Amino acid sequence: MNFGIEPATSASSERHFAGFNGAALKRALAFFLPVAVLATLACGLVYLEVQQDQRSGANDPQYQLAQDAAARLDAGAGPSGVVDTGVAVDPSTSLAPFVIIFDAGHSVLAANATLDGGVPVPPAGVLDAARNGSPNAITWQPRAGVRIATVTVAWLGGFVLAGRSLARVEEQERNAELLAGAAWIFALGALAAASLVAACLWPHKA
């Protein structure tokens, strides 16, 4: 015997399903969008802070090396006595810092760096941008695949450049980027799920 229960149940389910696809999804989207923007900004800001901290920290040893060398040169020490030329640093394979001393005409006086069989020399503008009391810190790429964090300091007879390969720092930056990206995707997925649940639990009009 048919008491009309099934048609009523079917109609109720259809209304509930239609309401979920319409109003509930709109509510879920309204919940999701603002928090998704906040999550994106938070992940981006965290990554930028980590990246800037790593990049700025990459210059710290070079500041000390360049300024100490310039002070010794200004005090009368000879270039060959300031730079240990016994072991040459190749920035394409080594993470060790190096020092190059130039005269006022940009000629190399002493160096413990080597690249492709010679001493790497930056563009003249890199040296000329350094002034007394105002070091010039830049990223220098002498050739493809080699990026160096350099600090140039002026001394009475020319310039002192201290540098170090950025290979390790850039690897850390890539790792930080991957972690930030994974955290962002996870956060968006969790927020989307939470928004759908909140929309389903939102009180419906009778």
Buried (B, 14 or more C-beta within 10 A) or exposed (E): EEEEEEEEEEEEEEEEEEEBEEBBBEBBBEBBEEBBEEBEEBBEEBBEEBBEEBBEEBBEBBBEBBBBBBBBBEEEEEBEEBBEEEEBBBBBEBEBBBBBBBEEEBEBBBBBBBBEEEBBBBEEEBBBBBEEEEBBBBBBEBEEEBBBBBBBBBBEBBBBBBBBBBBEBBEBBEEBEEBBEEBBEEBBEEBBEBBBEBBEEEEEEE
